[in-house]
Every structure is written in structure tokens, then in C-alpha cells.
């Protein structure tokens, strides 16, 4: 049996490695105490969270999923959403876990 832990959200200011590291270590400590053997985190390729996760030792799996964007406010543009580097999405934003 190989228990898997999921980090659904790691919400912090992009670029703040100190706070991100503290949050990640707290989550990992909790998972370690629960005998979790594998930890997963979802991050958009090219995003700061993806870069941080790789820096912290996570190995990209290159798995993915598709989703549709529904513009609830017609005055908002969609051009800003074309590059995933500008996204701040976590697994907790979706029903993928």
C-alpha cells in the first residue's frame, strides 16, 4: 500500500519562496506523520508554482487535463488567459482530486 498525498492549494504571492517553502514544509510534515509515501501537486506548466514545485524537488509528470473557460462577465477579455505563466490555478480550483 502506497498512500498518496495531494497538495490541492499552495496559495501565496508568486515569487515569495520563503513563505511558499514554509507552507510546503508544513504540508509535508503533516503528510510524513500520516505515513504518506508520494506527494503530488498540480501546477500549470510555465507558472511560478510549477517552477517552485520543480525547485522544491517535485518531478513533472507531464500529465494534463482539458477544461473550458466560461466567461461570466462579457466585458472581461480572454487574451490574458492564453499564456499559462500568468495563471494562478491550483488543483483545489477544480474537481480533479
C-alpha positions in Angstrom: 0.0 0.0 0.0 1.4 3.4 -1.1 -0.5 6.3 0.4 -0.6 9.4 -1.8 -0.9 12.9 -0.5 -2.2 15.8 -2.6 -1.4 19.4 -2.1 -4.5 21.0 -3.6 -3.6 24.6 -3.0 -0.4 26.4 -2.2 -1.6 30.0 -2.1 1.0 32.7 -1.7 2.5 35.6 -3.5 4.2 34.4 -6.7 7.9 34.7 -6.2 7.8 34.5 -2.4 9.9 31.4 -2.0 10.2 31.9 1.8 6.5 31.7 2.5 6.0 29.0 -0.2 8.7 26.9 1.4 7.2 27.2 4.9 3.7 26.3 3.6 5.1 23.3 1.7 7.2 22.1 4.6 4.2 22.3 6.9 2.1 20.2 4.5 5.0 17.7 4.0 5.5 17.4 7.8 1.8 16.6 8.2 1.9 14.0 5.4 5.0 12.4 6.8 3.2 12.0 10.1 0.4 10.2 8.3 2.9 7.8 6.5 2.3 9.3 3.0 4.9 7.9 0.6 4.1 10.0 -2.5 3.1 13.7 -2.7 1.5 15.3 -5.7 0.8 18.9 -6.6 -0.9 20.3 -9.7 0.6 23.4 -11.3 0.2 25.0 -14.7 3.4 24.5 -16.8 5.3 27.8 -17.1 3.6 29.2 -13.9 5.6 30.3 -10.9 4.0 27.5 -8.9 5.3 25.0 -11.4 8.8 26.5 -11.2 8.7 26.4 -7.4 7.5 22.8 -7.3 10.4 21.8 -9.6 12.8 23.8 -7.4 11.4 22.0 -4.3 12.1 18.6 -5.8 8.9 17.6 -7.5 9.2 15.8 -10.8 6.9 17.0 -13.6 4.7 14.1 -14.9 3.5 16.0 -18.0 0.0 14.8 -17.3 -2.8 17.1 -18.2 -6.4 17.8 -18.5 -8.6 19.9 -20.6 -11.1 22.5 -19.4 -13.4 25.1 -20.8 -13.4 28.7 -19.7 -16.8 30.2 -19.3 -16.7 34.0 -19.3 -19.3 35.1 -16.7 -18.6 38.7 -17.4 -18.7 39.6 -21.1 -16.6 42.7 -20.5 -13.6 40.6 -19.5 -11.1 39.7 -22.2 -9.7 36.3 -22.7 -6.4 37.3 -24.3 -4.8 37.5 -20.8 -5.6 33.8 -20.2 -3.7 32.5 -23.3 -0.3 32.1 -21.5 -0.3 29.7 -18.5 2.6 31.7 -16.9 0.0 34.3 -15.9 -2.3 31.7 -14.3 -2.5 31.0 -10.6 -4.6 27.9 -10.6 -4.3 25.0 -8.1 -5.9 21.6 -8.0 -8.3 22.9 -5.4 -9.8 25.2 -8.1 -11.1 22.1 -10.0 -12.7 18.8 -9.2 -9.7 16.8 -10.4 -8.8 15.4 -7.0 
